[in-house]
Amino acid sequence: MSAAVTAFILTSTAAFGADLAPSSVEPVPPAALPFSWTGFYAGANIGYAFGGDDRVGVHYPNYIGDIGKASGKGILGGLQAGYNYQLDNIVIGLEADIQGSQIKDSVTGSVAGIPGKGQSDVKWYGTLRPRIGYAFDRFLIYATGGLAYGNIDYKLNYDGVSIKDSSTKLGWTAGAGVEYAFTDNLSGRLEYQYVDFGGYRVGNANLSTKATPDFHAVRVGLNYKF
C-alpha cells in the first residue's frame, strides 16, 4: 500500500471519529422572562373583623349619657377583582370587593338610672380602592385606601322605647398587605383594612343616638391573574 493511500485512510478515519465525538459545548437555554404583576385578576377572600369605637349615646331628647361602647366582631368572606400595572418595581392598580359579614355587637348599660341596650350588625360591605406597591419579583408589598359602603342594622332600646335603622352607608377604608405569586397565574395575600362608616343619627325627636360604626379586618385571599 502506498504512503499516499495510507495517509488518506488515516485522515478519513480521524475526521469520521471527530464527527462521532460528543460536542463539548452545551446549548444555552433561553433566559427566563421576569415575572410581571400586570394584568386583570379575580379571587376570593375570608377574614375576621374586630374592634372599633362606636359609643352608644342616648339623646332623650337631649344628650344624657352613654350606655357603653359597641365593638363589633365576626367573620366575613367574599370576592375581589382588579387590575395591576407594573412599571419597573412599582405596581399600581385598582380593586373592588364585596363581602358578606356577621360583624355584630350589643352593649347594655344604664343612663340616669334607666337601663338601655344598643345593637349593631354589619350584614355586608364592599370597597373600591386604588393600590400602590413595590414588587420584589414575585413578592409584593402594597398600601391601599378608598371608598367603603355597607348595609348596617342599628338598634337602641331605652326606657321601653325602641328605635332602629337598616340602610346602606358610605364611608372610607385604608390598609396594607402582602402578596406572593406561587405561579404565573396564582397568588395568595394577607391584608389588613380599617373601615369607617362615619357618623349618622338614628331615631326620632324623642329618642335618638349617633351611630359611628367602624372596625378592623384581617383577610386572607387567593387571586387568579388572567
C-alpha positions as CSV (number, residue, x, y, z in Angstrom):
1,M,0.0,0.0,0.0
2,S,1.4,3.3,-1.0
3,A,2.1,6.1,1.5
4,A,-0.5,8.3,-0.1
5,V,-3.3,5.7,0.3
6,T,-2.3,5.1,3.9
7,A,-2.3,8.8,4.7
8,F,-5.8,9.2,3.1
9,I,-7.2,6.3,5.2
10,L,-5.8,7.7,8.4
11,T,-7.1,11.2,7.7
12,S,-10.6,9.9,6.8
13,T,-10.8,7.8,10.0
14,A,-9.8,10.7,12.2
15,A,-12.4,13.0,10.6
16,F,-15.1,10.4,11.0
17,G,-14.2,9.9,14.6
18,A,-14.3,13.6,15.2
19,D,-17.8,13.7,13.8
20,L,-19.0,11.0,16.2
21,A,-17.4,12.6,19.3
22,P,-19.8,14.4,21.6
23,S,-19.7,18.2,21.4
24,S,-18.1,19.8,24.5
25,V,-20.3,23.0,24.0
26,E,-23.7,22.7,25.7
27,P,-26.6,24.7,24.2
28,V,-27.5,27.8,26.2
29,P,-31.2,27.8,27.3
30,P,-33.2,30.9,26.6
31,A,-33.3,33.4,29.5
32,A,-36.5,33.2,31.6
33,L,-38.7,36.2,31.4
34,P,-39.1,38.1,34.7
35,F,-42.5,37.8,36.4
36,S,-44.9,40.7,35.9
37,W,-47.9,41.7,38.0
38,T,-49.5,43.5,35.1
39,G,-53.0,42.2,34.2
40,F,-56.5,41.6,35.3
41,Y,-57.2,39.3,38.3
42,A,-60.1,37.9,40.3
43,G,-60.3,35.9,43.5
44,A,-61.9,35.2,46.9
45,N,-61.2,36.1,50.5
46,I,-62.1,35.2,54.0
47,G,-61.3,37.0,57.3
48,Y,-62.3,38.3,60.7
49,A,-63.3,41.8,61.9
50,F,-62.9,43.2,65.4
51,G,-62.5,46.4,67.4
52,G,-63.8,49.8,66.5
53,D,-65.1,52.6,68.8
54,D,-68.8,53.0,68.4
55,R,-70.0,54.8,71.6
56,V,-73.8,54.4,72.1
57,G,-75.1,57.7,73.4
58,V,-78.7,58.4,74.5
59,H,-80.5,61.6,73.4
60,Y,-83.8,61.8,75.3
61,P,-84.4,64.2,73.6
62,N,-81.2,65.9,74.7
63,Y,-77.9,64.0,75.3
64,I,-78.0,62.4,78.8
65,G,-75.1,59.9,78.6
66,D,-73.6,56.8,77.0
67,I,-74.8,53.2,77.5
68,G,-71.4,52.0,76.5
69,K,-69.1,51.2,73.6
70,A,-70.1,48.7,70.8
71,S,-67.1,46.9,69.3
72,G,-68.4,44.7,66.5
73,K,-66.7,41.5,65.7
74,G,-67.3,38.5,63.4
75,I,-66.4,36.6,60.3
76,L,-66.5,37.9,56.7
77,G,-65.9,36.5,53.2
78,G,-66.3,37.5,49.6
79,L,-64.9,38.2,46.2
80,Q,-62.5,40.7,44.7
81,A,-61.4,41.7,41.2
82,G,-59.0,44.3,39.9
83,Y,-56.2,45.3,37.5
84,N,-52.5,45.9,38.2
85,Y,-49.9,47.7,36.1
86,Q,-46.2,47.2,36.8
87,L,-43.5,49.8,35.9
88,D,-40.1,48.6,36.9
89,N,-40.6,47.6,40.6
90,I,-43.6,49.9,41.2
91,V,-47.1,48.3,40.9
92,I,-50.3,50.4,40.7
93,G,-53.8,49.1,40.5
94,L,-57.5,49.4,41.2
95,E,-59.5,46.8,43.1
96,A,-63.2,46.3,44.0
97,D,-64.5,43.8,46.5
98,I,-67.7,42.7,48.2
99,Q,-68.1,40.7,51.4
100,G,-70.9,39.1,53.3
101,S,-70.3,39.5,57.0
102,Q,-71.6,38.9,60.5
103,I,-69.9,41.8,62.3
104,K,-72.2,42.2,65.3
105,D,-72.1,43.6,68.8
106,S,-74.5,44.5,71.6
107,V,-74.0,46.7,74.7
108,T,-76.1,47.2,77.8
109,G,-75.9,49.8,80.5
110,S,-77.8,52.4,82.5
111,V,-78.2,56.1,81.9
112,A,-79.8,58.2,84.6
113,G,-80.7,55.0,86.4
114,I,-82.7,53.6,83.4
115,P,-81.3,50.5,81.6
116,G,-80.7,50.6,77.8
117,K,-79.3,48.4,75.1
118,G,-77.7,49.1,71.8
119,Q,-77.0,46.7,68.9
120,S,-75.2,46.9,65.6
121,D,-74.9,44.4,62.7
122,V,-72.8,45.0,59.5
123,K,-74.5,42.5,57.2
124,W,-72.4,43.1,54.1
125,Y,-69.8,45.6,52.9
126,G,-67.6,46.4,50.0
127,T,-64.8,48.7,48.9
128,L,-63.4,50.4,45.8
129,R,-59.7,51.2,46.3
130,P,-56.5,52.1,44.4
131,R,-53.4,50.2,45.3
132,I,-49.7,51.1,45.1
133,G,-46.9,48.7,45.9
134,Y,-43.3,47.7,45.4
135,A,-42.5,44.3,43.9
136,F,-39.6,42.1,44.7
137,D,-40.1,39.8,41.7
138,R,-43.0,37.6,42.9
139,F,-43.3,39.2,46.3
140,L,-45.4,42.4,46.5
141,I,-46.0,44.8,49.4
142,Y,-48.7,47.4,49.0
143,A,-50.8,50.2,50.6
144,T,-54.4,50.8,49.7
145,G,-57.4,53.0,50.6
146,G,-60.6,54.4,49.2
147,L,-64.4,54.2,49.3
148,A,-66.3,51.8,51.6
149,Y,-70.0,51.0,51.6
150,G,-72.1,48.6,53.6
151,N,-75.5,47.6,54.9
152,I,-75.8,48.2,58.7
153,D,-78.6,47.4,61.2
154,Y,-78.6,49.6,64.2
155,K,-81.0,49.4,67.2
156,L,-81.4,51.2,70.6
157,N,-83.8,50.4,73.4
158,Y,-84.2,52.8,76.3
159,D,-86.9,53.3,78.8
160,G,-89.2,50.9,77.0
161,V,-88.8,52.8,73.7
162,S,-87.1,51.2,70.7
163,I,-85.6,52.8,67.6
164,K,-83.9,51.2,64.7
165,D,-82.3,51.8,61.3
166,S,-81.3,49.5,58.5
167,S,-79.7,51.1,55.5
168,T,-76.7,51.3,53.2
169,K,-74.0,53.7,54.3
170,L,-70.9,55.2,52.7
171,G,-67.5,55.5,54.4
172,W,-63.8,55.1,53.8
173,T,-61.2,52.4,54.3
174,A,-57.4,52.3,54.5
175,G,-54.9,49.4,54.8
176,A,-51.9,47.5,53.6
177,G,-51.0,44.0,52.6
178,V,-48.5,41.5,51.1
179,E,-49.0,39.2,48.2
180,Y,-46.9,36.4,46.7
181,A,-47.3,34.8,43.3
182,F,-46.9,31.0,43.6
183,T,-47.2,30.6,39.8
184,D,-47.5,33.0,36.8
185,N,-51.3,32.9,37.4
186,L,-52.0,32.1,41.1
187,S,-51.1,34.4,44.1
188,G,-52.0,34.5,47.7
189,R,-52.4,37.5,50.0
190,L,-52.7,38.7,53.6
191,E,-54.3,42.1,54.0
192,Y,-55.4,44.5,56.8
193,Q,-58.2,47.1,56.5
194,Y,-59.7,49.7,58.7
195,V,-63.3,50.5,57.7
196,D,-65.2,53.6,59.0
197,F,-68.8,54.4,58.0
198,G,-68.7,57.8,59.7
199,G,-71.5,59.1,62.0
200,Y,-75.2,59.4,61.4
201,R,-78.3,59.9,63.6
202,V,-80.7,57.0,64.3
203,G,-84.1,57.7,65.9
204,N,-86.6,60.5,66.2
205,A,-87.2,63.7,68.0
206,N,-87.9,61.9,71.4
207,L,-85.2,59.3,71.4
208,S,-82.1,59.1,69.2
209,T,-78.4,58.1,69.2
210,K,-75.5,58.8,66.9
211,A,-74.2,55.7,65.2
212,T,-70.5,55.6,64.4
213,P,-69.8,52.0,63.2
214,D,-66.2,51.1,62.4
215,F,-64.0,48.0,62.6
216,H,-60.6,46.5,61.8
217,A,-60.4,43.5,59.4
218,V,-57.7,41.0,58.6
219,R,-58.3,38.9,55.4
220,V,-56.5,36.2,53.5
221,G,-57.2,35.6,49.9
222,L,-56.3,33.9,46.6
223,N,-56.2,35.6,43.2
224,Y,-56.0,34.3,39.6
225,K,-54.3,36.5,37.1
226,F,-55.6,36.3,33.6
